[in-house]
Amino acid sequence: MSKRNVQLTSETVVPASRRHVAVTVVTALLSVLAVNVGALAFVRNVPLNRGYWLVEQKWAKLEDSREAADWLFLGDSSCNQGLRPDVWKQATGEDAQNLCTIGEMIVTGDAWMLERHVERHGPPRKGAVLVHVYDVWHRPASPALRGSLLAHVPLPWGFWERLSPPLGLNPVERLGVAAGKYAPLYADNASLAVVALRGVAFEPPRFALDGSGYMAWHKANPEAVRADVEQHVNFVNNVRFKASAENRDALARIRALAEQHRFHVYVATSPIAEQLPRLATWRRYKASIDAWQRKVVEGSTYVHLVQRTPVTFRPEEMENADHLTHEAAARYTTTLAKSVLEARTKLAPAPDVTEASTSE
């Protein structure tokens, strides 16, 4: 049987010209741009990532404030869900604003928020409370912080170099910040993929903060707590504590702000699952953090370490190993408020912070 050339389909390839190539490329780019614009509008109206949303909302709350807060709560998500301003007021008689975000913002984010509050309103009238999970203090500035997370802070471009301690970004990281602001097809690809796969069955997550900035969480997840505890056990069994340079500089900056403007800062231990403090390796790791923090604040009249003994909770009271349900957060808040009040009674009378801030 002789071989013959057989055309399997009826398509005919048209010879490419520069004009055809240009039209194809431009059409593809415009299509991607149109989809990206649509995605940008979608993610701005339907928050998909709780971390991004929290950073944006807490910073917006800070920027929208009209006067100094009595108390500022700063820290990570353990504080966001664990420190209740309503219970704090019952215990102290004083108002508070919960500006806690997520661990990836590390202590640098707290220093920036505190500096921004002082710039706009002066120091908080009563003080600031800083709460972080033990495993935040070793973290450097992650790629997420150097990109998409910075993009969700509603401040003018380059704020990360103006606020202190500054965070230097290379050109690629700056491009990542721009992508986080304007290119959700890149920055939110995982979340958008979930939306696309679920289609009409997709139900947007419901995130909500109360007027004080606190996020109430009502559903415990014991299985997630136990799985998270296993990861923490592996961490403390294999890692020795060393504070990151970013957290070291941020805590030093917080101390400098407190001493310059003469207001008190209380550094506390986060809530934690009851299984972890039972481990000798966890206690040794935590003791290393305490020793380092004591050195950083040594000699300061205005920065104090409180609640050194962790307040522990059962899995049935938690979302993960350091996130509390709403009811459990009441106990943590009451215990921490008592620790702060005890520390405050030992202080020498402080000068009026309004006079101090205006005399600088």
JOPEBEL-V157234 format. One record per pair of residues at least 12 apart in sequence whose C-alpha atoms are under 10 Angstrom apart, sorted by the first residue. I is the first residue (numbers start at 1). GAP is how many residues later the second one is. D is the distance in whole Angstrom. If there is no record, write none. Layout:
[[I;GAP;D] [I;GAP;D]]
This chain:
[[32;153;9] [33;150;9] [33;152;10] [35;149;10] [35;150;8] [36;146;8] [36;147;6] [36;148;7] [36;149;6] [36;150;9] [37;145;8] [37;146;8] [37;147;9] [37;148;9] [38;146;9] [38;147;10] [39;143;10] [39;144;8] [39;145;6] [39;146;7] [39;149;9] [39;150;10] [39;153;8] [40;141;9] [40;142;7] [40;143;7] [40;144;6] [40;145;8] [40;148;9] [41;143;9] [42;142;9] [42;150;9] [43;141;8] [43;145;8] [43;148;9] [43;149;9] [44;140;10] [46;158;7] [46;159;8] [46;160;9] [46;161;10] [47;144;10] [47;157;8] [47;158;7] [47;159;8] [47;160;8] [48;140;8] [48;142;10] [48;143;6] [48;144;8] [48;146;10] [48;147;9] [48;156;7] [48;157;7] [48;158;9] [48;159;9] [49;139;8] [49;141;10] [49;142;7] [49;156;9] [49;158;10] [50;51;10] [50;52;9] [50;155;9] [50;156;9] [50;157;7] [51;26;9] [51;50;8] [51;51;6] [51;52;9] [51;53;9] [51;54;10] [51;98;8] [51;101;10] [52;49;9] [52;50;9] [52;96;8] [52;97;6] [52;98;9] [52;99;9] [52;100;6] [52;101;9] [52;128;10] [52;136;10] [53;48;9] [53;96;10] [53;99;8] [53;100;10] [53;154;8] [53;155;10] [54;23;9] [54;26;9] [54;45;9] [54;46;8] [54;47;6] [54;48;8] [54;98;9] [54;99;10] [54;153;9] [54;154;9] [54;155;9] [54;159;10] [54;161;9] [55;44;9] [55;45;9] [55;46;6] [55;47;7] [55;50;8] [55;54;9] [55;94;7] [55;95;9] [55;96;10] [55;97;6] [55;98;6] [55;99;9] [56;45;9] [56;93;9] [56;94;9] [56;95;9] [56;96;5] [56;97;5] [56;98;7] [56;99;10] [57;42;9] [57;44;9] [57;95;9] [57;96;9] [57;97;9] [57;151;10] [57;152;9] [57;156;8] [58;22;10] [58;39;10] [58;40;8] [58;41;5] [58;42;7] [58;43;7] [58;55;9] [58;95;9] [58;96;10] [58;151;9] [58;155;7] [58;156;10] [59;40;8] [59;41;10] [59;42;9] [59;50;10] [59;54;8] [59;57;10] [59;93;9] [59;94;6] [59;95;7] [59;96;9] [60;39;10] [60;92;10] [60;93;8] [60;94;7] [60;95;9] [61;36;9] [61;37;10] [61;38;8] [61;150;9] [61;151;9] [61;152;8] [62;35;9] [62;36;10] [62;37;7] [62;51;8] [62;52;10] [62;54;8] [62;55;7] [62;58;10] [62;151;10] [63;50;9] [63;53;8] [63;54;8] [63;57;9] [63;91;8] [63;92;9] [65;52;9] [65;55;9] [65;56;9] [66;54;9] [66;55;8] [67;50;9] [67;53;8] [67;54;6] [67;55;9] [67;57;9] [68;29;10] [68;49;7] [68;50;8] [68;52;8] [68;53;5] [68;54;7] [68;55;7] [68;56;5] [68;57;7] [68;58;10] [68;286;10] [69;25;10] [69;26;7] [69;27;7] [69;28;7] [69;48;9] [69;52;9] [69;53;9] [69;54;8] [69;55;5] [69;56;6] [69;57;8] [69;58;9] [69;59;9] [70;24;7] [70;25;6] [70;26;6] [70;27;8] [70;53;9] [70;54;5] [70;55;5] [70;56;5] [70;57;7] [70;58;9] [71;14;9] [71;17;10] [71;23;8] [71;24;6] [71;25;4] [71;26;6] [71;27;9] [71;52;10] [71;53;6] [71;54;7] [71;55;6] [71;56;5] [71;57;5] [71;58;7] [71;193;10] [71;194;10] [72;13;10] [72;23;9] [72;24;6] [72;25;5] [72;26;6] [72;27;7] [72;28;9] [72;41;10] [72;42;8] [72;45;9] [72;51;10] [72;52;7] [72;53;9] [72;54;9] [72;55;7] [72;56;5] [72;57;6] [72;58;8] [72;193;9] [73;12;9] [73;23;7] [73;24;6] [73;25;5] [73;26;6] [73;27;6] [73;28;10] [73;37;9] [73;41;10] [73;54;9] [73;55;6] [73;56;5] [73;57;6] [73;58;8] [73;140;9] [73;141;10] [73;192;10] [73;193;10] [74;23;9] [74;24;7] [74;25;5] [74;26;5] [74;27;8] [74;28;10] [74;33;9] [74;35;9] [74;36;6] [74;37;9] [74;39;8] [74;40;8] [74;54;7] [74;55;6] [74;56;5] [74;57;6] [74;58;9] [74;193;10] [75;23;9] [75;24;7] [75;25;5] [75;26;6] [75;27;7] [75;28;8] [75;30;9] [75;31;8] [75;32;7] [75;33;10] [75;34;8] [75;35;6] [75;36;10] [75;54;8] [75;55;5] [75;56;5] [75;57;5] [75;58;9] [75;61;10] [75;192;10] [75;193;10] [75;195;9] [76;23;9] [76;24;5] [76;25;5] [76;26;4] [76;27;5] [76;28;8] [76;29;8] [76;30;7] [76;31;9] [76;33;9] [76;34;9] [76;54;9] [76;55;7] [76;56;6] [76;57;7] [76;60;9] [76;194;9] [77;22;10] [77;23;6] [77;24;5] [77;25;5] [77;26;6] [77;27;10] [77;54;9] [77;55;8] [77;56;9] [77;138;9] [77;193;10] [77;245;8] [77;246;7] [77;247;10] [78;22;8] [78;23;9] [78;24;8] [78;25;8] [78;53;8] [78;54;7] [78;55;7] [78;191;10] [78;192;6] [78;193;7] [78;194;9] [78;242;10] [78;243;9] [78;244;6] [78;245;5] [78;246;7] [78;251;10] [79;19;8] [79;20;9] [79;21;6] [79;22;8] [79;23;9] [79;50;10] [79;51;8] [79;52;6] [79;53;7] [79;54;9] [79;135;9] [79;136;9] [79;190;10] [79;191;7] [79;192;8] [79;243;9] [79;244;8] [79;245;9] [79;250;9] [79;253;10] [79;254;9] [80;18;7] [80;19;7] [80;20;5] [80;21;6] [80;22;8] [80;51;9] [80;129;9] [80;133;8] [80;134;6] [80;135;6] [80;136;8] [80;137;10] [80;243;9] [80;244;9] [80;249;10] [81;17;9] [81;19;9] [81;20;10] [81;128;10] [81;132;10] [81;133;7] [81;134;5] [81;135;6] [81;136;7] [81;137;10] [81;237;10] [81;238;10] [81;241;9] [81;242;6] [81;243;6] [81;244;7] [81;245;7] [81;247;10] [81;248;7] [82;16;10] [82;18;10] [82;49;10] [82;132;8] [82;133;8] [82;134;8] [82;135;9] [82;188;8] [82;189;7] [82;236;10] [82;240;9] [82;241;7] [82;242;6] [82;243;8] [82;244;8] [82;245;9] [82;246;8] [82;247;5] [82;248;8] [82;249;9] [82;250;7] [82;251;7] [83;13;10] [83;14;10] [83;15;7] [83;17;9] [83;46;10] [83;48;9] [83;131;7] [83;132;9] [83;133;10] [83;187;9] [83;188;10] [83;241;9] [83;243;9] [83;245;10] [83;246;6] [83;247;8] [83;248;9] [83;249;7] [83;250;5] [83;251;9] [83;253;9] [83;254;10] [84;12;9] [84;13;9] [84;14;8] [84;126;10] [84;128;9] [84;129;9] [84;130;6] [84;131;9] [84;132;9] [84;242;8] [84;243;10] [84;245;7] [84;246;7] [84;247;10] [84;248;9] [84;249;6] [84;250;9] [85;12;7] [85;13;7] [85;125;10] [85;126;10] [85;127;7] [85;128;9] [85;129;7] [85;245;9] [85;248;8] [86;126;8] [86;128;9] [86;244;9] [86;247;9] [87;242;9] [87;243;6] [87;244;9] [87;245;10] [87;246;6] [87;247;7] [87;250;9] [88;242;9] [88;244;10] [88;245;6] [88;246;7] [88;247;10] [88;248;9] [88;249;6] [88;250;9] [89;244;10] [89;245;10] [89;248;9] [90;244;9] [90;247;10] [91;242;9] [91;243;6] [91;244;9] [91;245;10] [91;246;6] [91;247;7] [91;250;9] [92;242;9] [92;245;7] [92;246;8] [92;248;9] [92;249;8] [94;31;10] [94;32;8] [95;30;10] [95;31;9] [95;117;9] [96;28;9] [96;30;9] [96;31;9] [96;32;9] [96;33;10] [96;116;7] [96;117;9] [96;118;10] [97;27;10] [97;31;10] [97;114;9] [97;115;5] [97;116;6] [97;117;8] [98;31;10] [98;111;10] [98;112;10] [98;113;9] [98;114;6] [98;115;5] [98;116;5] [98;117;9] [99;14;8] [99;15;10] [99;113;8] [99;114;6] [99;115;8] [100;13;10] [100;29;10] [100;30;9] [100;31;8] [100;32;9] [100;113;8] [100;114;8] [100;115;10] [101;112;10] [102;30;9] [102;34;10] [103;29;7] [103;30;8] [103;32;9] [103;33;6] [103;34;9] [103;36;9] [103;42;10] [104;32;8] [104;35;8] [104;36;9] [104;37;8] [104;38;7] [104;39;9] [104;40;7] [104;41;6] [104;42;10] [104;45;8] [105;31;9] [105;34;10] [105;35;10] [105;36;8] [105;37;9] [105;39;9] [105;40;6] [105;41;10] [105;44;8] [105;45;9] [106;26;8] [106;30;6] [106;31;7] [106;32;9] [106;33;7] [106;34;8] [106;35;7] [106;36;9] [106;39;9] [106;138;10] [106;140;8] [106;141;7] [106;144;9] [107;23;9] [107;24;10] [107;25;8] [107;29;8] [107;30;8] [107;32;9] [107;33;10] [107;34;10] [107;137;10] [107;139;8] [107;140;5] [107;141;8] [107;142;9] [107;143;6] [107;144;7] [107;146;10] [107;147;9] [108;32;10] [108;33;9] [108;52;10] [108;55;10] [108;56;8] [108;57;7] [108;58;9] [108;59;9] [108;138;7] [108;139;6] [108;140;9] [108;141;8] [108;142;5] [108;143;8] [108;145;9] [108;146;9] [109;36;10] [109;41;10] [109;44;10] [109;51;10] [109;54;10] [109;55;10] [109;56;9] [109;138;10] [109;141;8] [110;20;8] [110;21;10] [110;137;10] [110;140;8] [110;141;9] [110;143;10] [110;144;8] [111;52;9] [111;53;7] [111;54;8] [111;136;10] [111;138;9] [111;139;6] [111;140;7] [111;141;9] [111;142;6] [111;143;6] [111;144;9] [111;146;9] [112;47;9] [112;48;9] [112;50;10] [112;51;6] [112;52;6] [112;53;8] [112;54;9] [112;138;8] [112;141;9] [112;142;9] [113;50;9] [113;51;10] [114;14;8] [114;139;10] [114;140;7] [114;143;8] [114;144;9] [115;48;7] [115;49;8] [115;50;10] [115;138;9] [115;139;8] [115;142;7] [115;143;10] [116;47;8] [116;48;10] [118;139;8] [118;140;10] [118;143;8] [118;239;9] [121;233;10] [121;236;9] [122;139;8] [122;141;10] [122;231;8] [122;232;7] [122;234;9] [122;235;6] [122;236;8] [123;134;9] [123;135;8] [123;137;10] [123;138;7] [123;139;8] [123;140;7] [123;141;9] [123;230;7] [123;231;8] [123;233;9] [123;234;7] [124;134;10] [124;137;10] [124;139;7] [124;140;9] [124;141;10] [124;229;8] [124;230;9] [125;138;8] [125;139;9] [125;227;9] [125;228;7] [125;229;8] [126;137;7] [126;138;7] [126;139;9] [126;226;10] [126;227;9] [127;131;9] [127;135;9] [127;136;6] [127;137;5] [127;138;6] [127;139;8] [127;175;9] [127;176;10] [127;226;10] [128;126;10] [128;130;9] [128;135;8] [128;136;6] [128;137;5] [128;138;6] [128;139;9] [128;175;10] [129;135;9] [129;136;6] [129;137;5] [129;138;6] [129;139;7] [129;174;10] [129;175;10] [129;176;10] [129;177;10] [129;207;9] [129;208;10] [129;211;9] [130;121;10] [130;124;10] [130;135;7] [130;136;6] [130;137;5] [130;138;6] [130;139;9] [130;140;9] [130;175;10] [130;176;10] [131;135;9] [131;136;6] [131;137;5] [131;138;6] [131;139;6] [131;140;9] [132;135;9] [132;136;7] [132;137;6] [132;138;6] [132;139;9] [132;190;10] [133;135;9] [133;136;7] [133;137;5] [133;138;8] [133;139;8] [133;188;10] [133;189;7] [133;190;10] [134;107;10] [134;135;7] [134;136;7] [134;137;10] [134;138;9] [134;148;10] [134;151;8] [134;152;7] [134;155;8] [134;156;10] [134;188;10] [135;97;9] [135;100;9] [135;101;9] [135;106;9] [135;108;10] [135;150;9] [135;151;9] [135;154;9] [136;107;9] [136;108;9] [136;111;9] [137;104;8] [137;105;8] [137;106;6] [137;107;7] [137;108;10] [137;109;9] [137;110;6] [137;111;8] [137;114;10] [137;152;8] [137;156;10] [138;101;10] [138;102;9] [138;103;7] [138;104;6] [138;105;4] [138;106;5] [138;107;9] [138;108;9] [138;109;7] [138;110;9] [138;151;9] [139;103;9] [139;104;7] [139;105;6] [139;106;9] [139;107;8] [139;108;8] [140;103;9] [140;104;5] [140;105;7] [140;106;6] [140;107;7] [140;108;10] [141;26;8] [141;103;9] [141;104;9] [141;105;7] [141;106;9] [143;30;8] [143;33;9] [144;29;10] [144;32;9] [144;33;9] [144;36;10] [144;43;10] [145;22;10] [145;28;10] [145;32;9] [146;14;9] [146;21;8] [146;22;9] [146;23;7] [146;24;9] [146;26;10] [146;27;6] [146;28;8] [146;29;10] [146;30;8] [146;31;7] [147;22;9] [147;25;9] [147;26;6] [147;27;7] [147;28;8] [147;29;5] [147;30;4] [147;31;8] [147;32;8] [147;33;7] [147;34;9] [147;40;9] [148;25;9] [148;26;10] [148;27;10] [148;28;7] [148;29;5] [148;30;8] [148;31;7] [148;32;4] [148;33;7] [148;36;10] [148;38;10] [148;39;7] [148;40;9] [149;27;10] [149;28;8] [149;31;8] [149;32;9] [149;38;10] [150;24;10] [150;26;9] [150;27;6] [150;28;9] [150;30;8] [150;31;9] [151;23;10] [151;25;8] [151;26;5] [151;27;7] [151;28;8] [151;29;5] [151;30;5] [151;31;9] [151;36;10] [152;25;9] [152;28;7] [152;29;7] [153;28;10] [157;17;10] [157;20;9] [157;21;9] [158;16;9] [164;85;9] [164;86;8] [164;89;7] [164;90;9] [165;81;8] [165;82;9] [165;83;10] [165;84;6] [165;85;6] [165;86;9] [165;87;9] [165;88;7] [165;89;10] [166;80;9] [166;83;9] [166;84;9] [167;79;9] [214;112;10] [215;110;10] [215;111;8] [216;108;9] [216;109;7] [216;110;5] [216;111;9] [216;113;9] [217;101;9] [217;102;8] [217;106;9] [217;107;7] [217;108;5] [217;109;5] [217;110;9] [217;111;10] [217;112;9] [218;99;9] [218;100;9] [218;101;9] [218;106;9] [218;107;5] [218;108;5] [218;109;8] [218;110;10] [219;97;9] [219;98;8] [219;99;8] [219;100;7] [219;105;9] [219;106;6] [219;107;9] [220;94;10] [220;95;7] [220;96;6] [220;97;6] [220;98;5] [220;99;5] [220;100;8] [220;103;9] [220;104;8] [220;105;6] [220;106;9] [221;94;7] [221;95;7] [221;96;8] [221;97;6] [221;98;5] [221;99;7] [221;100;10] [221;102;10] [221;103;10] [221;104;9] [222;92;8] [222;93;5] [222;94;5] [222;95;8] [222;96;7] [222;97;7] [222;98;7] [222;99;9] [223;92;8] [223;93;9] [223;95;10] [223;96;9] [223;97;8] [224;91;9] [224;94;9] [224;95;7] [224;96;6] [224;97;8] [225;48;8] [225;89;9] [225;90;6] [225;91;9] [225;92;9] [225;93;7] [225;94;6] [225;95;4] [225;96;5] [225;97;8] [225;98;9] [226;47;9] [226;49;9] [226;89;7] [226;94;8] [226;95;7] [227;93;8] [227;94;9] [228;45;9] [228;91;10] [228;92;6] [228;93;6] [228;94;9] [229;43;10] [229;44;7] [229;45;9] [229;46;7] [229;47;7] [229;86;10] [229;91;8] [229;92;6] [229;93;9] [230;45;10] [230;46;9] [230;91;9] [231;90;10] [232;44;8] [232;50;9] [232;89;8] [233;42;9] [233;43;7] [233;46;8] [233;48;8] [233;49;7] [234;47;10] [234;48;10] [235;46;10] [235;47;9] [235;50;10] [236;40;10] [236;43;9] [236;44;9] [236;45;6] [236;46;6] [236;47;9] [236;48;9] [236;49;7] [236;50;9] [237;42;10] [237;43;9] [237;44;6] [237;45;8] [237;48;9] [238;43;9] [239;42;10] [239;46;8] [240;41;10] [240;44;9] [240;45;7] [240;48;9] [241;43;9] [241;44;6] [241;45;8] [241;46;9] [241;47;6] [241;48;7] [241;51;9] [242;43;10] [242;46;8] [242;47;8] [242;50;9] [243;45;10] [243;46;8] [243;49;8] [243;50;9] [248;44;10] [248;45;9] [248;48;8] [249;47;10] [251;16;10] [251;42;9] [251;45;8] [251;46;9] [251;52;10] [252;44;7] [252;45;8] [254;49;8] [255;41;9] [255;42;7] [255;45;8] [255;46;10] [255;47;7] [255;48;6] [255;49;10] [256;44;9] [256;46;9] [256;47;10] [257;45;10] [258;42;9] [258;43;9] [258;44;6] [258;45;7] [259;41;8] [259;42;7] [259;43;6] [259;44;8] [260;42;10] [260;96;9] [260;97;8] [260;100;8] [261;41;10] [261;90;10] [261;92;7] [261;93;9] [261;94;9] [261;95;6] [261;96;5] [261;97;9] [261;98;9] [261;99;8] [262;39;9] [262;40;7] [262;88;8] [262;89;7] [262;90;8] [262;91;6] [262;92;10] [262;93;10] [262;94;7] [262;95;8] [263;38;9] [263;39;6] [263;40;9] [263;87;8] [263;88;9] [263;89;9] [263;90;6] [263;91;10] [263;93;9] [263;94;9] [264;36;10] [264;37;8] [264;38;5] [264;39;6] [264;40;8] [264;80;9] [264;83;10] [264;86;9] [264;89;10] [265;36;10] [265;37;6] [265;38;5] [265;39;6] [265;40;9] [265;41;10] [265;75;10] [266;36;8] [266;37;6] [266;38;5] [266;39;6] [266;40;6] [266;41;9] [266;70;10] [266;73;10] [266;74;7] [266;77;9] [266;78;10] [267;26;9] [267;30;10] [267;36;7] [267;37;6] [267;38;5] [267;39;6] [267;40;8] [267;41;9] [267;73;9] [268;36;9] [268;37;6] [268;38;5] [268;39;5] [268;40;7] [268;41;9] [268;42;9] [268;68;8] [268;71;9] [268;72;9] [269;17;9] [269;21;10] [269;36;9] [269;37;7] [269;38;6] [269;39;6] [269;40;7] [269;41;6] [269;42;8] [269;67;9] [270;37;9] [270;38;9] [270;39;10] [270;40;7] [270;41;7] [270;42;9] [270;52;7] [270;53;9] [270;62;9] [270;66;9] [271;38;10] [271;39;6] [271;40;5] [271;41;6] [271;42;7] [271;47;10] [271;50;9] [271;51;6] [271;52;8] [271;53;8] [271;57;10] [271;58;9] [271;60;10] [271;61;7] [271;62;10] [271;65;10] [272;38;7] [272;39;7] [272;40;5] [272;41;6] [272;42;9] [272;43;10] [272;46;9] [272;48;9] [272;49;6] [272;50;5] [272;51;8] [272;52;9] [273;37;9] [273;38;9] [273;39;5] [273;40;5] [273;41;6] [273;42;7] [273;43;10] [273;44;9] [273;45;8] [273;47;8] [273;48;5] [273;49;6] [273;50;9] [273;51;9] [274;36;9] [274;37;8] [274;38;5] [274;39;5] [274;40;6] [274;41;8] [274;47;9] [274;48;10] [275;37;8] [275;38;9] [275;39;8] [275;40;9] [275;46;9] [276;34;10] [276;36;9] [276;45;9] [277;32;9] [277;33;8] [277;34;10] [277;35;8] [286;22;9] [286;23;10] [286;24;10] [287;21;9] [290;15;9] [290;18;8] [293;12;8] [301;46;8] [301;47;9] [301;49;9] [302;45;9] [302;48;9] [304;36;9] [304;39;8] [304;40;9] [305;34;10] [305;35;9] [305;38;9] [306;30;8] [306;31;10] [306;32;10] [306;33;6] [306;34;7] [306;35;10] [306;36;9] [306;37;7] [307;28;8] [307;29;6] [307;30;9] [307;31;9] [307;32;6] [307;33;8] [307;36;10] [308;28;10] [308;31;9] [310;22;10] [310;26;10] [311;20;9] [311;21;7] [311;22;10] [311;24;8] [311;25;9] [312;16;10] [312;19;10] [312;20;9] [313;15;8] [313;16;10] [313;18;10] [313;19;9] [314;14;9] [316;12;10] [317;12;9]]
